[in-house]
Amino acid sequence: MDISNLIQTVLIYALPVVFAITVHEAAHGYVARHFGDNTAEAMGRVTLNPMKHIDPIGTILMPLMLYFATSGNFVFGYAKPVPVNFARLRNPKRDMIWVALAGPMSNFVQALLWTLVWALLQIFEIDEKFFREMAEGGIRVNLVMCVLNLFPLPPLDGGRVLAGLLPSGPAQTFLERIEPFGFFIVMGLIIARILDTIWMQPLMTIGYDFIKLLLSPLL
């Protein structure tokens, strides 16, 4: 493993990743507070302070170990989930959807902003490789977080959205039963590259195309 390449990669991705995680988690807490649950606020999680959201194992140790173990081909991590008491929401079933969507949507907005940064670098002819790669990394990281978290399996945000949309009954009970195993199922699908083929690649392409459409005058 080339240590210099690792350091360069960390420097390029550090700021986009910190912003992506921090805003994602804070967005969940902010929207939950808006709909009546102040659990996250009481625990100091409705904040842009990254130290409140970083998980030492999931955000730092696991990604580094996977980076070394796979020579940089596979990296995965997670932040500390924002606590939400869905029972305290004014309309739990409906509001759960908005709370869950807040995180992925915040990542899509950040991908849009990083694309704007990339476009401005081109417009003003700022030929600085480090900043260009940071902007490209910001787009990539945020689209990955957005698309991955929308996968309809709990405990991912998409699973919460699905639970809010499904009527009470066998389907919702099934979701509740598989939630404790959801993380391991997602990891298995990622390692087997099934999730990448059937979900990540198609939605990432749509995401890139939609951003290009929104910023077409600049791009």
Beta strands, then each sheet from edge to edge (+ up, - down):
end
